[in-house]
Amino acid sequence: MSTRTQSRQGAQRIREFIVNGAADGTLAPGEKLPTERELAQRFALPRNAVRKTLAQLEAEGSIARHVGRGTFLAAGGANEPEGAPAMHISPAELMEARLRIEPALAELIVTNATAADFERMEMCLDKAERAGTLDEFELWDAALHQAMASASHNRFVIRILDIVTAVRQQSEWGKLKDRIVTPERRLKYQHEHRAVVAALKDRDDARAKDAIIAHLQHARRNLFGY
């Protein structure tokens, strides 16, 4: 088993520990979570892998981290769609669905998003652009898509995009991205993400929809060659 696969599996175990703890009451909203060191020892992961997982959960709004105080379960708890990690959806099936679902988000976001939603999107963009590794870039890429879903302020839509994120974390996706995401393609994705967020902030749903479609079609060509 490769180191990256081990890291992904360990990260999923940390996510399940927090999400399941919130669901069954083992962890209460506002409760302080174990330190990075404790989580690294408990799940046999390097500290940087733990830090990335916590950063993603923070970007999703599931936890809150405060310098000098620690990490806490968010007031609303952590949410994960039931059964999502166990679903097996092929990359081709997921891309087909995303091309139909995600452009439709534009109008909802333009109508419902707040200034705080756009600040969260900008944070994800900045973090992705400063990422030193592909894993870190992918973390903030996923966080951006979830931030966009949250900006719809529609719980049904948010749950659907949670499932999309869970499927994208499957090992089959990881192997594909390892092969095709070059530094040049990553830079192009970053420009495309900026174009999407800029259109949303301008409340231009038609331009945002076109930008989302262009980005997803580009990602599909890189993945499958069509």
Steps between C-alpha positions, in 0.01 A plus 500: 500500500640841401570775752236725336239223527586447867469874562162515328371207704632648823342835416168326441526332843553839667201642310285205609614539863383863502186458289383183675581650840281799420221273374490262797559763768848382596618847400285796598477827304770732628701216653878518474647233272829312546815686397674440166766300684240280670313439173825418320587240763148358517464456122868434418528799267763768452411836652473672162233250387301565819537875449365479143198295608418749775543787255244343268254442784549862604437618144180296496388665824505176701767612748649826626870548574633774725871577538612433855168342599459192283249340265129479578197332347293770330181612669290326234697177523658321202290377211561212264245334272416152628663225300679737262853361552376147427342595164690395190447751222731498200686820410315513167160476672593771746625741232181449299291584807715799598462654154125501552482589870772757566413757230151515651659617827586836346155655525451382860839638606447831323163532673587377849874541566616740772821699530627234744440230238713687248773554762509125557530437124785751476677331792478164321635655179792658685583179688487293179730741319752491786486119531842338487378151406233343282328355808475844657370651175234228474397563860426868432352421157244278673447762771424763232232284342347439843513871578308564179241240597462656846450841335181368341347489852296202384545195723399252230756641256767498773432133571532411132835679475614325821450172315699632203788585735485158666518323163793719391692375804484137384830336408404465131480877473831540681677274250356691205597840638851380585548421129344802333530809725822663379626838630380662176152352532482595865579862407224493238253363756591784734424758230169328427405499867574872520277563198212309660523682833539840331178445302315388813618807694377718212160327539522399133342156496527454122874573498552283807312212340714523184818512712396192700420305182832600340692389810324165528536428128872578525534266800312226312730534196803465724353195672360312203621670183157621380 
